[in-house]
Amino acid sequence: MLKYFIILFFCYKIKLIFFKAKAEALKKLIVLMLNGEKFPSLLMIIIRYVMPSQDHAIKKLLLIFWEVVPKHTGDGKLLQEMILVCDAYR
């Protein structure tokens, strides 16, 4: 139940238009993921609301986030969301 509220918190912060709130939420999300938490439902929200950002600090945080986030499914296949990420960076 607590994880559900954490996901709602990150969704709210990321959907805000303020760059500082997005950066703060992304930092906390990176730390939680480095500590072993998994948030697969937030991946599309990050792609939709954070990737189009033009803020330099958010872009740097996104590069760190892409290093931390799991890129493969349990059976070794590449996630469909990662294909979107690669296409967006090209």
Backbone hydrogen bonds, N-H to C=O, Kabsch-Sander energy under -0.5 kcal/mol:
donor,donor_aa,acceptor,acceptor_aa,energy
5,F,1,M,-1.4
6,I,2,L,-2.0
7,I,3,K,-2.3
8,L,4,Y,-2.1
9,F,5,F,-2.2
10,F,6,I,-2.3
11,C,7,I,-2.5
12,Y,8,L,-2.3
13,K,9,F,-2.4
14,I,10,F,-2.6
15,K,11,C,-1.9
16,L,12,Y,-0.6
16,L,13,K,-0.6
22,K,18,F,-1.8
23,A,19,F,-2.6
24,E,20,K,-2.3
25,A,21,A,-2.3
26,L,22,K,-2.4
27,K,23,A,-2.3
28,K,24,E,-2.1
29,L,25,A,-2.3
30,I,26,L,-2.2
31,V,27,K,-2.2
32,L,28,K,-2.4
33,M,29,L,-2.3
34,L,30,I,-2.3
35,N,31,V,-1.4
36,G,33,M,-1.3
37,E,32,L,-2.2
42,L,39,F,-1.1
43,L,40,P,-0.9
46,I,42,L,-2.3
47,I,43,L,-2.1
48,R,44,M,-2.5
49,Y,45,I,-2.7
50,V,46,I,-2.0
51,M,46,I,-1.7
53,S,50,V,-1.6
59,K,55,D,-1.9
60,K,56,H,-2.0
61,L,57,A,-2.2
62,L,58,I,-2.3
63,L,59,K,-1.7
64,I,60,K,-1.5
65,F,61,L,-2.6
66,W,62,L,-2.6
67,E,63,L,-0.9
68,V,64,I,-1.4
69,V,65,F,-2.6
73,T,77,K,-3.2
76,G,73,T,-1.5
79,L,71,K,-2.4
82,M,79,L,-0.6
83,I,79,L,-0.9
84,L,80,Q,-1.3
85,V,81,E,-1.8
86,C,82,M,-2.3
87,D,83,I,-2.2
88,A,84,L,-2.0
89,Y,85,V,-1.7
90,R,86,C,-0.9
